[in-house]
Amino acid sequence: MNRAVAERVLTESGVSALVLSDPTNIYHATGFWPQMVLMGQSGAVLAVVPAAADQPVILITSQFIHYLHDVEDPAEDGPLDIFLYTAPEGLEGDAAAPIFLDEPPGGRPDPLDMISRTATLGVLSRRPAYPDAASALKAAVAAYGTSLAVDTLNAAGALGLSGKCFPAEPLLRSIRMIKSPVEIALMRHAAANNAEAARAAILSMRAGSTYEELRLAFFAETGRRGGVPLFVSTDSMAMRRRDGVIRDGRSFQIDAVSHYAGYHGDFGRTVFVGTPDPIVMRMVEAAVCANEAVARELRPGLHYSDIRRIGHEAVARGGYDVAVSCATHSVGLFHTDEAFKDGSLNFEKDDHRIEANMVVSVDCPVLHLDATGNVHLEDLWLITEDGCEPLNDRSEPFLMI
């Protein structure tokens, strides 16, 4: 999480701290992937993000999970603090003693396990365990009053506070749009992996292959690169459902999305099967014209609507009587990772101002469908202080098999 941006967004909204229980939000705030929550144990892990960037983010998890998952003991006065809890002991409600896995009778201690155990004991030496997650959470937010923003009803229920609570999701969406250096590094990897996996999958196909085989190939290539596939859209839905075979002479669009360590790649291209049809090739040229024009102008200070205008004007100057979308969206922990208009909880597109350290998609599908196929062109861009940098290989605006 970019804490400087978080401080600005929360302060402007009058929020003293975020209280998080959603797995993606916890990961974004702490770097800890809450497996137990993903398994259905809602509220087992929580996080608190103070508005003030000089105050540490607080991760709340069980003592046994901290030990079992080999979580480190964070440095004192660092950016992260950890509050641990154990099950209540008896009727008094005090925290139970910590639990570790001892060696069996006659066995030997595991030296790596001792490292994990030492880290957990280090956390407990600075702050004893709480009897449950709710009591740990109340202690974590005690210094931040009641102007809190919560992301789920689980967090609100654990607090049991009657003060003013804000929905956290609109704030988190605003924060996530401007990436921290760690997030930028993850986005570089995710974007490159995703494009490489898509290209490898496409080039493994031949006329007579099926769109389902292409989907499975993309999933396999993504996995080989350490990513997790989300989807690959190919051709039109009608062609996939009613025929499903990659035919010689056909051209088709692909839109491939996967994630690496939670951060997403998004890549679009046109694939020609055999000799390109001249009408479809002209549509590709129009998309390239728009894409290149945007690439030359993309920088901080523009709005999403400027990207659309720049692309459309380039297509018109080039003499192409073709409709190219030239859309923009922020990408990160989600395919579309941006604030909604007027802080809405539900999707409503806003005309965002582009800022440094954003990662955006420039999405140039051609809005025509010819009998021989369809066209797409999409790349991911990091916005720099004075321009932009592509995060995936742009050397091939189309592919041929």
Disulfide bonds with the S-S distance in Angstrom:
none
